[in-house]
Amino acid sequence: MWQTLKDYFSFTKKERNGIISIVSIIIIVSLLPRFFYYFTNNETVDSTEFEKEISQLKIDSFSAKTFSKNQDEYYNDYTPAYKNRTSVKKELFYFDPNTASENDWIRLGVRKRTAQTIQKYIAKGGKFYKPEDIKMIYGLSETDAERLIPYVSILAAKKEFSKNENSFTEKKIYPKKYTVQLVDINVADTSAFIALRGIGNKLSKRIIAFREKLGGFYSVDQIAETYNLPDSTFQNIKKYLIINSKAIKKININLATVDEMRTHPYINYNIANAIYQYRQQHGSFNSVDEIKKIMTINDEFFNKVSPYLSVQ
């Protein structure tokens, strides 16, 4: 038994050297972390202070006004994201920039900081003399200025000499009642549309561009489909819109290619291709009503697009 154990634990010189090397490496590796302590900076981090800095960064990142997706609501400045923020709905109403309060400007969609700048300007004797003057307000974007100008109503004033009191008195002059001419939407130019309350240069151009793509309007309600035209604005101007000319440019579905049909705002590629393939399989259309036989065309779409289609 003793001899067996002796034979088992007997090593050659090379084996002993290998064992000693391995054991030495294990000891060195296990002791290394203890030596690192003396060569590294042992300064501790205050976790409370660190959390405060992180919280401040979160607050700063949301300090500016944040708009919602529909661009109709925004949040007041300097309101942290993790608190309950009160959204403010944009409103459009007639106002005098010389007398409008800070809250009035905020209701109109102007940033709180910009509204405060306006109030400081007024307090120092500043004055707006015409609607276009609001473009000079520092911090007010050109888009907001164009949106608000149609609603600016500045109360004028003039000095008159009073014989009884032998002095000048200031008399307020109220703006004349706003009158609008009826607008034929199929022939009106940009200036005619701009004359309508709430329609600026950009919206007037969009209405005309939409009219050109359609080939003309057949209903006043189509104006509401103009890109970025607020429904409230459309409802306000609808009573001034008329159609005397119904000369609509039509698409001949017996001759038009897929690309020619899909250029119309109401017709996408799938519909255009379906009409073309049906024509290739069944021959020319005898009437526009025949496109109802196409599976992808429902009554709602047909009623909307049929005024722009012809068979000859």
C-alpha positions as a Python dict, from the first residue, in 0.01 Angstrom:
ca = {
    (1, 'M'): (0, 0, 0),
    (2, 'W'): (275, 240, 99),
    (3, 'Q'): (474, 154, -208),
    (4, 'T'): (170, 215, -429),
    (5, 'L'): (119, 565, -285),
    (6, 'K'): (488, 640, -317),
    (7, 'D'): (486, 539, -683),
    (8, 'Y'): (172, 751, -747),
    (9, 'F'): (316, 1071, -595),
    (10, 'S'): (661, 1030, -742),
    (11, 'F'): (746, 1294, -1010),
    (12, 'T'): (1033, 1347, -1242),
    (13, 'K'): (1234, 1671, -1228),
    (14, 'K'): (1044, 1820, -1525),
    (15, 'E'): (709, 1735, -1370),
    (16, 'R'): (807, 1896, -1038),
    (17, 'N'): (917, 2213, -1219),
    (18, 'G'): (585, 2225, -1407),
    (19, 'I'): (382, 2185, -1089),
    (20, 'I'): (581, 2458, -914),
    (21, 'S'): (527, 2695, -1211),
    (22, 'I'): (152, 2639, -1221),
    (23, 'V'): (113, 2688, -846),
    (24, 'S'): (320, 3009, -864),
    (25, 'I'): (101, 3151, -1141),
    (26, 'I'): (-216, 3071, -944),
    (27, 'I'): (-80, 3248, -635),
    (28, 'I'): (27, 3558, -833),
    (29, 'V'): (-309, 3588, -1009),
    (30, 'S'): (-500, 3556, -680),
    (31, 'L'): (-287, 3831, -517),
    (32, 'L'): (-298, 4082, -807),
    (33, 'P'): (-635, 4245, -706),
    (34, 'R'): (-484, 4329, -365),
    (35, 'F'): (-198, 4521, -526),
    (36, 'F'): (-431, 4711, -763),
    (37, 'Y'): (-591, 4879, -463),
    (38, 'Y'): (-272, 5076, -397),
    (39, 'F'): (-226, 5194, -757),
    (40, 'T'): (-581, 5312, -835),
    (41, 'N'): (-774, 5625, -729),
    (42, 'N'): (-997, 5531, -438),
    (43, 'E'): (-1222, 5836, -467),
    (44, 'T'): (-1581, 5730, -407),
    (45, 'V'): (-1879, 5858, -602),
    (46, 'D'): (-2170, 6011, -420),
    (47, 'S'): (-2464, 5818, -565),
    (48, 'T'): (-2712, 6079, -440),
    (49, 'E'): (-2529, 6360, -618),
    (50, 'F'): (-2503, 6149, -933),
    (51, 'E'): (-2879, 6084, -936),
    (52, 'K'): (-2943, 6457, -896),
    (53, 'E'): (-2727, 6534, -1201),
    (54, 'I'): (-2911, 6274, -1410),
    (55, 'S'): (-3247, 6418, -1304),
    (56, 'Q'): (-3132, 6768, -1399),
    (57, 'L'): (-3028, 6647, -1744),
    (58, 'K'): (-3375, 6499, -1794),
    (59, 'I'): (-3536, 6827, -1693),
    (60, 'D'): (-3313, 7032, -1924),
    (61, 'S'): (-3385, 6804, -2220),
    (62, 'F'): (-3757, 6882, -2189),
    (63, 'S'): (-3730, 7249, -2097),
    (64, 'A'): (-3818, 7368, -2447),
    (65, 'K'): (-4173, 7362, -2577),
    (66, 'T'): (-4272, 7017, -2704),
    (67, 'F'): (-4524, 6986, -2985),
    (68, 'S'): (-4764, 6696, -3028),
    (69, 'K'): (-4785, 6500, -3354),
    (70, 'N'): (-5082, 6688, -3492),
    (71, 'Q'): (-4910, 7024, -3429),
    (72, 'D'): (-5227, 7161, -3274),
    (73, 'E'): (-5118, 7127, -2912),
    (74, 'Y'): (-4803, 7217, -2729),
    (75, 'Y'): (-4671, 7220, -2375),
    (76, 'N'): (-4561, 7518, -2166),
    (77, 'D'): (-4186, 7583, -2135),
    (78, 'Y'): (-3975, 7448, -1851),
    (79, 'T'): (-4214, 7166, -1762),
    (80, 'P'): (-4035, 6835, -1681),
    (81, 'A'): (-4147, 6532, -1877),
    (82, 'Y'): (-4216, 6324, -1569),
    (83, 'K'): (-4467, 6575, -1431),
    (84, 'N'): (-4825, 6619, -1549),
    (85, 'R'): (-4796, 6877, -1823),
    (86, 'T'): (-5099, 7075, -1932),
    (87, 'S'): (-5139, 7088, -2309),
    (88, 'V'): (-5257, 7414, -2460),
    (89, 'K'): (-5484, 7405, -2763),
    (90, 'K'): (-5403, 7650, -3040),
    (91, 'E'): (-5682, 7895, -3109),
    (92, 'L'): (-5734, 8150, -3383),
    (93, 'F'): (-5925, 8466, -3303),
    (94, 'Y'): (-5907, 8833, -3392),
    (95, 'F'): (-5669, 9025, -3166),
    (96, 'D'): (-5490, 9355, -3132),
    (97, 'P'): (-5117, 9288, -3074),
    (98, 'N'): (-5095, 9619, -2888),
    (99, 'T'): (-5343, 9511, -2622),
    (100, 'A'): (-5327, 9128, -2628),
    (101, 'S'): (-5219, 8976, -2296),
    (102, 'E'): (-4952, 8713, -2246),
    (103, 'N'): (-5223, 8446, -2214),
    (104, 'D'): (-5383, 8566, -2540),
    (105, 'W'): (-5054, 8510, -2725),
    (106, 'I'): (-5013, 8167, -2569),
    (107, 'R'): (-5368, 8071, -2674),
    (108, 'L'): (-5275, 8178, -3027),
    (109, 'G'): (-4994, 7920, -3025),
    (110, 'V'): (-4702, 8149, -2943),
    (111, 'R'): (-4432, 8023, -2705),
    (112, 'K'): (-4447, 8155, -2350),
    (113, 'R'): (-4099, 8306, -2377),
    (114, 'T'): (-4194, 8488, -2700),
    (115, 'A'): (-4519, 8611, -2541),
    (116, 'Q'): (-4316, 8756, -2252),
    (117, 'T'): (-4082, 8928, -2501),
    (118, 'I'): (-4383, 9094, -2666),
    (119, 'Q'): (-4515, 9216, -2331),
    (120, 'K'): (-4176, 9370, -2246),
    (121, 'Y'): (-4172, 9543, -2584),
    (122, 'I'): (-4519, 9692, -2524),
    (123, 'A'): (-4427, 9794, -2167),
    (124, 'K'): (-4131, 9994, -2299),
    (125, 'G'): (-4354, 10192, -2534),
    (126, 'G'): (-4332, 9966, -2839),
    (127, 'K'): (-4625, 9962, -3080),
    (128, 'F'): (-4753, 9766, -3377),
    (129, 'Y'): (-4895, 9983, -3655),
    (130, 'K'): (-4990, 9723, -3917),
    (131, 'P'): (-5046, 9343, -3914),
    (132, 'E'): (-4717, 9272, -4092),
    (133, 'D'): (-4526, 9431, -3802),
    (134, 'I'): (-4559, 9110, -3599),
    (135, 'K'): (-4304, 8952, -3836),
    (136, 'M'): (-4043, 9161, -3654),
    (137, 'I'): (-4112, 8991, -3318),
    (138, 'Y'): (-3800, 8813, -3198),
    (139, 'G'): (-3869, 8442, -3152),
    (140, 'L'): (-4185, 8434, -3365),
    (141, 'S'): (-4138, 8200, -3662),
    (142, 'E'): (-4234, 8303, -4012),
    (143, 'T'): (-4492, 8023, -4022),
    (144, 'D'): (-4664, 8149, -3707),
    (145, 'A'): (-4653, 8508, -3833),
    (146, 'E'): (-4822, 8411, -4162),
    (147, 'R'): (-5082, 8214, -3967),
    (148, 'L'): (-5165, 8504, -3733),
    (149, 'I'): (-5151, 8804, -3968),
    (150, 'P'): (-5505, 8748, -4110),
    (151, 'Y'): (-5641, 8772, -3754),
    (152, 'V'): (-5460, 9092, -3655),
    (153, 'S'): (-5705, 9379, -3598),
    (154, 'I'): (-5520, 9689, -3480),
    (155, 'L'): (-5726, 9958, -3313),
    (156, 'A'): (-5617, 10289, -3465),
    (157, 'A'): (-5616, 10619, -3278),
    (158, 'K'): (-5582, 10982, -3375),
    (159, 'K'): (-5558, 11308, -3184),
    (160, 'E'): (-5830, 11568, -3228),
    (161, 'F'): (-5831, 11924, -3096),
    (162, 'S'): (-6104, 11999, -2844),
    (163, 'K'): (-6210, 12366, -2844),
    (164, 'N'): (-6386, 12344, -2510),
    (165, 'E'): (-6088, 12201, -2326),
    (166, 'N'): (-5836, 12378, -2550),
    (167, 'S'): (-5632, 12058, -2577),
    (168, 'F'): (-5581, 11752, -2788),
    (169, 'T'): (-5772, 11435, -2703),
    (170, 'E'): (-5715, 11087, -2840),
    (171, 'K'): (-6005, 10937, -3031),
    (172, 'K'): (-6017, 10568, -3103),
    (173, 'I'): (-6101, 10461, -3455),
    (174, 'Y'): (-6245, 10113, -3485),
    (175, 'P'): (-6166, 9907, -3794),
    (176, 'K'): (-6423, 9901, -4069),
    (177, 'K'): (-6650, 9602, -4082),
    (178, 'Y'): (-6480, 9321, -4266),
    (179, 'T'): (-6641, 9245, -4602),
    (180, 'V'): (-6554, 8963, -4837),
    (181, 'Q'): (-6641, 8912, -5201),
    (182, 'L'): (-6763, 8571, -5312),
    (183, 'V'): (-6483, 8359, -5459),
    (184, 'D'): (-6531, 8129, -5757),
    (185, 'I'): (-6292, 7850, -5657),
    (186, 'N'): (-6238, 7729, -6015),
    (187, 'V'): (-6115, 8061, -6153),
    (188, 'A'): (-5987, 8254, -5848),
    (189, 'D'): (-5619, 8348, -5826),
    (190, 'T'): (-5401, 8363, -5514),
    (191, 'S'): (-5501, 8722, -5429),
    (192, 'A'): (-5871, 8624, -5423),
    (193, 'F'): (-5805, 8342, -5179),
    (194, 'I'): (-5573, 8555, -4962),
    (195, 'A'): (-5861, 8802, -4918),
    (196, 'L'): (-6037, 8532, -4714),
    (197, 'R'): (-5977, 8530, -4340),
    (198, 'G'): (-5724, 8266, -4239),
    (199, 'I'): (-5588, 8207, -4590),
    (200, 'G'): (-5232, 8326, -4633),
    (201, 'N'): (-4993, 8312, -4926),
    (202, 'K'): (-4894, 7947, -4870),
    (203, 'L'): (-5249, 7815, -4832),
    (204, 'S'): (-5370, 8004, -5137),
    (205, 'K'): (-5093, 7848, -5346),
    (206, 'R'): (-5176, 7502, -5210),
    (207, 'I'): (-5545, 7541, -5300),
    (208, 'I'): (-5459, 7639, -5657),
    (209, 'A'): (-5200, 7360, -5689),
    (210, 'F'): (-5458, 7108, -5565),
    (211, 'R'): (-5712, 7247, -5814),
    (212, 'E'): (-5465, 7204, -6101),
    (213, 'K'): (-5386, 6843, -6005),
    (214, 'L'): (-5755, 6757, -5979),
    (215, 'G'): (-5846, 6925, -6306),
    (216, 'G'): (-6089, 7162, -6133),
    (217, 'F'): (-6337, 7146, -5844),
    (218, 'Y'): (-6690, 7012, -5877),
    (219, 'S'): (-6780, 7083, -5512),
    (220, 'V'): (-6694, 7355, -5261),
    (221, 'D'): (-6630, 7083, -5002),
    (222, 'Q'): (-6323, 6970, -5196),
    (223, 'I'): (-6142, 7280, -5070),
    (224, 'A'): (-6135, 7114, -4727),
    (225, 'E'): (-5908, 6844, -4872),
    (226, 'T'): (-5628, 7097, -4929),
    (227, 'Y'): (-5314, 6992, -4744),
    (228, 'N'): (-5275, 7153, -4400),
    (229, 'L'): (-5592, 7362, -4427),
    (230, 'P'): (-5753, 7364, -4077),
    (231, 'D'): (-6116, 7257, -4073),
    (232, 'S'): (-6201, 7561, -3858),
    (233, 'T'): (-6065, 7789, -4131),
    (234, 'F'): (-6258, 7605, -4401),
    (235, 'Q'): (-6583, 7634, -4205),
    (236, 'N'): (-6525, 8010, -4168),
    (237, 'I'): (-6466, 8071, -4540),
    (238, 'K'): (-6709, 7815, -4683),
    (239, 'K'): (-6995, 8065, -4705),
    (240, 'Y'): (-6784, 8284, -4934),
    (241, 'L'): (-6701, 8005, -5181),
    (242, 'I'): (-6897, 7937, -5499),
    (243, 'I'): (-6862, 7744, -5825),
    (244, 'N'): (-6987, 7914, -6138),
    (245, 'S'): (-6746, 7746, -6374),
    (246, 'K'): (-6750, 7368, -6384),
    (247, 'A'): (-6510, 7319, -6672),
    (248, 'I'): (-6341, 7009, -6530),
    (249, 'K'): (-6048, 6846, -6707),
    (250, 'K'): (-6132, 6477, -6756),
    (251, 'I'): (-5930, 6160, -6811),
    (252, 'N'): (-6027, 5934, -7102),
    (253, 'I'): (-6015, 5587, -6943),
    (254, 'N'): (-6019, 5424, -7288),
    (255, 'L'): (-5690, 5591, -7388),
    (256, 'A'): (-5506, 5687, -7068),
    (257, 'T'): (-5204, 5489, -6955),
    (258, 'V'): (-5151, 5372, -6597),
    (259, 'D'): (-4906, 5657, -6532),
    (260, 'E'): (-5147, 5915, -6675),
    (261, 'M'): (-5430, 5797, -6452),
    (262, 'R'): (-5222, 5771, -6134),
    (263, 'T'): (-5119, 6138, -6154),
    (264, 'H'): (-5470, 6229, -6040),
    (265, 'P'): (-5489, 6284, -5659),
    (266, 'Y'): (-5787, 6047, -5628),
    (267, 'I'): (-5639, 5757, -5827),
    (268, 'N'): (-5353, 5546, -5693),
    (269, 'Y'): (-5143, 5294, -5883),
    (270, 'N'): (-5355, 4990, -5790),
    (271, 'I'): (-5678, 5150, -5914),
    (272, 'A'): (-5512, 5283, -6231),
    (273, 'N'): (-5364, 4941, -6309),
    (274, 'A'): (-5697, 4766, -6241),
    (275, 'I'): (-5877, 4996, -6487),
    (276, 'Y'): (-5605, 4942, -6748),
    (277, 'Q'): (-5604, 4561, -6709),
    (278, 'Y'): (-5985, 4544, -6727),
    (279, 'R'): (-5975, 4747, -7048),
    (280, 'Q'): (-5711, 4514, -7195),
    (281, 'Q'): (-5923, 4206, -7117),
    (282, 'H'): (-6272, 4335, -7202),
    (283, 'G'): (-6212, 4608, -7456),
    (284, 'S'): (-6304, 4976, -7438),
    (285, 'F'): (-6552, 5109, -7183),
    (286, 'N'): (-6891, 5215, -7316),
    (287, 'S'): (-6960, 5430, -7010),
    (288, 'V'): (-6781, 5543, -6695),
    (289, 'D'): (-7028, 5336, -6489),
    (290, 'E'): (-6865, 5017, -6621),
    (291, 'I'): (-6564, 5062, -6392),
    (292, 'K'): (-6797, 4961, -6106),
    (293, 'K'): (-6751, 4605, -6232),
    (294, 'I'): (-6391, 4618, -6112),
    (295, 'M'): (-6367, 4451, -5770),
    (296, 'T'): (-6145, 4716, -5611),
    (297, 'I'): (-6379, 5006, -5693),
    (298, 'N'): (-6657, 5072, -5443),
    (299, 'D'): (-6944, 5320, -5461),
    (300, 'E'): (-6771, 5580, -5241),
    (301, 'F'): (-6466, 5591, -5464),
    (302, 'F'): (-6674, 5593, -5782),
    (303, 'N'): (-6884, 5890, -5669),
    (304, 'K'): (-6568, 6079, -5580),
    (305, 'V'): (-6369, 6016, -5897),
    (306, 'S'): (-6635, 5973, -6170),
    (307, 'P'): (-6667, 6349, -6245),
    (308, 'Y'): (-6307, 6336, -6365),
    (309, 'L'): (-6349, 6038, -6599),
    (310, 'S'): (-6479, 6005, -6954),
    (311, 'V'): (-6489, 5741, -7225),
    (312, 'Q'): (-6426, 5968, -7521),
}
